[in-house]
Amino acid sequence: MIFCLMMLAETEVISFEPNSSNRDHEMSGQWWERFDKLVREMELPGFIGNALYLKSELRLKQGRYEEAQQLISEVLQLSKKPGLAYLHEKAFLLQEVRVPREKS
């Protein structure tokens, strides 16, 4: 059930179309909100990492780059825990590919 909820949340984030009225929304919709709430209540670190990852993707779509970077950092920190190394590559790739760099 949790995996299916995660897939619904992922689909919701992928299909999210940012505009001026939803740029500041905290959630992409009901599925992501339910997924995030459930995994936090059940204290499931791997799924919490996936929820943070999805939230960082949403923030990138919304153009909220500082928040996205902070969330990616949280995922990278979480990926140091045993069994959660898979989160590192996901977050690292998102960071490298999608987060705009400041010009030096």
C-alpha positions, 0 to 999 in steps of 0.5 A, spaced: 500 500 500 505 504 501 509 503 495 502 504 491 501 511 495 508 513 493 507 511 486 501 516 486 505 521 489 510 521 484 505 521 478 502 527 482 509 531 482 511 529 475 504 532 472 504 538 476 504 544 472 507 550 476 503 557 475 503 563 479 497 561 483 500 554 485 508 556 486 507 557 493 503 551 494 506 546 500 504 540 496 502 537 489 496 534 491 492 529 496 496 523 494 503 526 496 500 529 502 497 522 504 504 519 502 508 524 506 503 523 512 503 516 513 510 515 512 512 520 517 507 517 522 510 510 521 517 512 522 519 509 515 526 512 513 526 510 506 520 512 504 521 519 508 527 520 504 523 518 498 517 523 500 523 529 501 526 527 494 519 528 491 518 534 495 525 537 492 522 535 485 516 539 486 520 545 489 524 545 483 518 545 478 516 551 482 522 555 482 524 555 489 531 553 488 533 554 495 528 550 498 529 544 493 537 544 495 535 544 502 531 538 501 536 535 497 541 536 503 536 532 507 536 526 503 543 526 502 544 526 510 539 521 510 542 516 505 548 515 510 544 511 514 544 503 513 540 501 507 538 508 505 544 508 500 540 508 494 537 515 496 544 518 495 544 517 487 537 519 486 538 526 490 545 527 487 543 526 480 537 531 482 542 536 484 547 535 479 542 536 473 536 540 476 539 545 481 541 552 477 549 553 479 550 560 481 555 564 477 562 565 480 
